[in-house]
């Protein structure tokens, strides 16, 4: 009888341990995975790395695991529209106007400027209109720039998929100006050879914008929740604590 009781107690103990381990495993596993897309050049920038870190923390607190998928700009837009991925990590504030399947997280992750660069330090470009008649380079897929350039003659516009190559062409006087997102262009420019860096000048800031997370249909209901969490994170200084970790 004693042996039977011992065996029964041991069996109960094994079952309890198994249930406890299963419970702990379930608690440690996110309920869902959220996949957000971004282009390779954007992901290289420090600002977008910060966005990735911040949103990873926010989604983790909501019991989600964040995964990042790197895609070319056109394919990225198609993947979000089809629902193959759950949204886009960083886009400008009015991106949703032309992509109604996406829902904007209203609180911006950061603010940025669009800047004009030239090989001529004295080139006077105080507004978009001042670019008229110039040969202008820009990176394909950057809507915050592309949308402003639609007023110009297409023959004067040169698309690039590689920003360092565009900067090299600019330094060789084969473009009059290059228009790009300031923080990304600056970070890439500073790492170019001296003969390129010394021959390129930032001549003006043309536009200020804010960067936002955009969520697809499947998880659009999370937009106000993420927005509130991001705003609270900024108010409590948690935003800067995470950045500095």
C-alpha positions in Angstrom: 0.0 0.0 0.0 2.8 2.4 0.9 4.5 1.6 -2.4 1.3 2.3 -4.3 0.9 5.6 -2.5 4.5 6.6 -3.3 4.0 5.7 -7.0 0.7 7.6 -7.1 2.4 10.7 -5.5 5.3 10.5 -7.9 2.9 10.3 -10.8 1.0 13.3 -9.5 4.3 15.2 -9.1 5.4 14.4 -12.6 2.0 15.7 -13.9 2.2 18.8 -11.9 5.7 19.6 -13.1 4.7 19.0 -16.7 1.7 21.3 -16.3 3.8 23.9 -14.7 6.4 23.7 -17.5 3.8 23.9 -20.1 2.3 27.0 -18.5 5.7 28.7 -18.2 6.4 27.8 -21.9 3.1 29.2 -23.0 3.6 32.4 -21.0 7.1 32.9 -22.5 5.8 32.5 -26.0 4.2 35.5 -27.7 0.6 35.0 -28.8 1.3 36.1 -32.3 4.1 37.3 -34.6 3.9 40.6 -36.3 5.9 41.0 -39.5 6.8 44.5 -40.6 8.6 45.5 -43.8 11.3 48.0 -44.5 13.7 48.7 -47.4 17.4 47.8 -46.9 18.7 51.4 -47.2 16.3 52.7 -44.6 17.1 49.9 -42.2 20.8 50.9 -42.3 20.0 54.2 -40.7 20.3 54.9 -37.0 16.8 56.4 -36.9 15.1 53.3 -38.3 17.2 51.1 -36.0 15.7 53.1 -33.1 12.2 52.6 -34.5 12.8 48.9 -34.6 14.0 48.8 -31.0 11.1 50.9 -29.7 8.4 49.0 -31.5 9.9 45.7 -30.5 9.5 46.7 -26.9 5.9 47.9 -27.4 4.8 44.8 -29.2 6.5 42.6 -26.6 4.5 44.2 -23.9 1.4 43.5 -25.9 2.4 39.8 -26.1 3.6 40.0 -29.8 6.9 39.1 -31.3 8.1 41.6 -33.9 10.0 40.4 -37.0 11.4 42.6 -39.7 11.4 41.7 -43.4 13.7 43.6 -45.7 12.2 44.2 -49.2 12.6 46.4 -52.2 10.3 49.4 -52.1 7.8 48.3 -54.8 7.6 44.7 -53.5 7.2 46.0 -50.0 4.1 48.0 -51.0 2.7 44.9 -52.8 3.3 42.6 -49.8 1.5 44.9 -47.4 -1.4 45.4 -49.8 -1.8 41.6 -50.2 -1.6 41.0 -46.5 1.5 38.9 -46.8 3.1 41.1 -44.2 1.5 43.0 -41.4 2.6 46.6 -42.2 5.5 48.9 -42.8 7.9 49.9 -40.0 8.5 53.5 -41.1 6.7 55.7 -43.6 5.9 59.4 -43.9 2.7 60.8 -42.3 0.4 60.8 -45.4 1.5 57.5 -46.8 -1.9 56.0 -46.0 -3.6 58.5 -48.3 -2.4 56.4 -51.3 -2.5 53.1 -49.4 -5.9 52.9 -47.8 -5.4 49.3 -46.7 -2.9 50.6 -44.2 -3.7 52.2 -40.8 -1.4 54.9 -39.4 -0.1 54.8 -35.9 -0.7 58.5 -35.2 2.1 59.1 -32.7 5.2 59.6 -34.8 8.3 57.5 -34.1 10.5 60.4 -35.1 10.6 63.6 -37.3 12.9 64.2 -40.2 13.7 66.6 -43.0 14.1 66.3 -46.8 17.3 68.0 -47.9 18.9 69.2 -51.2 22.5 68.4 -51.9 24.7 69.7 -54.6 28.3 69.8 -55.9 27.9 73.6 -56.0 28.0 75.2 -52.6 26.5 78.4 -54.0 23.5 76.9 -55.7 20.5 78.8 -54.5 17.7 76.3 -53.7 15.4 77.8 -51.1 12.2 76.0 -52.3 11.1 73.2 -54.6 10.4 75.7 -57.4 14.1 76.6 -57.4 14.9 73.1 -58.6 13.1 73.7 -61.9 15.4 73.2 -64.9 18.0 71.3 -62.9 19.1 67.7 -63.3 17.8 66.1 -60.1 18.7 62.8 -58.6 16.6 60.9 -56.0 16.2 57.4 -54.7 13.4 55.4 -56.2 10.5 54.6 -53.8 11.0 57.5 -51.4 7.5 58.9 -51.7 8.2 61.9 -49.6 10.5 63.0 -52.4 8.8 61.5 -55.4 5.5 63.2 -54.7 7.2 66.6 -54.7 9.1 66.0 -58.0 6.0 65.2 -60.1 5.7 68.9 -61.1 9.1 68.7 -62.9 10.0 67.6 -66.4 10.7 63.8 -66.3 13.7 64.3 -68.5 15.4 66.2 -65.7 14.8 63.5 -63.1 17.2 60.6 -62.5 16.1 57.6 -60.4 18.6 55.7 -58.3 18.3 52.5 -56.3 21.7 53.0 -54.6 22.2 56.2 -52.6 26.1 56.0 -52.4 26.2 55.6 -56.2 23.9 58.6 -56.6 26.2 60.6 -54.4 29.2 59.6 -56.5 27.5 60.7 -59.6 26.6 64.0 -57.9 30.2 64.6 -56.9 31.3 64.1 -60.5 29.1 67.0 -61.6 26.8 64.7 -63.5 23.8 65.9 -61.5 22.9 69.4 -60.4 21.3 68.3 -57.2 20.3 65.2 -55.2 17.1 65.3 -53.0 16.9 62.8 -50.1 15.9 62.1 -46.6 18.4 64.1 -44.5 19.3 61.6 -41.7 19.7 58.7 -44.1 21.7 60.7 -46.7 23.9 62.3 -44.1 24.8 58.9 -42.6 25.6 57.4 -45.9 27.5 60.4 -47.1 29.8 60.6 -44.1 31.0 57.0 -44.9 32.0 57.8 -48.6 35.5 58.4 -49.8 37.0 61.8 -49.1 37.0 62.9 -52.7 33.2 62.4 -52.7 32.4 63.9 -49.3 34.5 67.0 -50.0 32.7 67.7 -53.2 29.1 67.5 -51.9 27.3 70.3 -50.0 23.9 70.3 -48.2 22.4 73.5 -49.6 18.9 73.5 -48.0 16.2 71.8 -46.1 13.1 71.7 -48.3 10.5 69.9 -46.1 9.9 68.7 -42.6 8.0 65.4 -42.1 7.1 62.9 -39.4 7.7 59.1 -39.6 5.0 56.6 -38.6 4.4 53.0 -38.3 1.6 51.7 -40.6 -0.4 48.5 -39.9 -2.2 46.2 -42.3 -5.8 45.1 -42.1 -5.1 42.1 -39.9 -3.8 44.1 -37.0 -5.2 47.6 -37.7 -7.1 47.5 -34.4 -3.7 47.8 -32.7 -3.0 51.3 -34.1 -4.5 53.4 -31.3 -3.1 51.0 -28.7 0.5 51.3 -30.1 0.1 55.1 -30.5 -0.9 55.5 -26.9 1.9 53.2 -25.7 4.5 55.2 -27.8 3.2 58.5 -26.5 3.3 57.3 -22.9 6.8 55.9 -23.5 8.0 59.4 -24.6 6.3 61.2 -21.6 7.9 58.8 -19.0 11.3 59.0 -20.7 11.2 55.2 -21.3 11.7 56.1 -25.0 15.2 57.4 -24.3 16.0 54.7 -21.8 15.4 52.0 -24.5 17.4 53.9 -27.1 20.4 54.0 -24.7 20.3 50.3 -23.8 
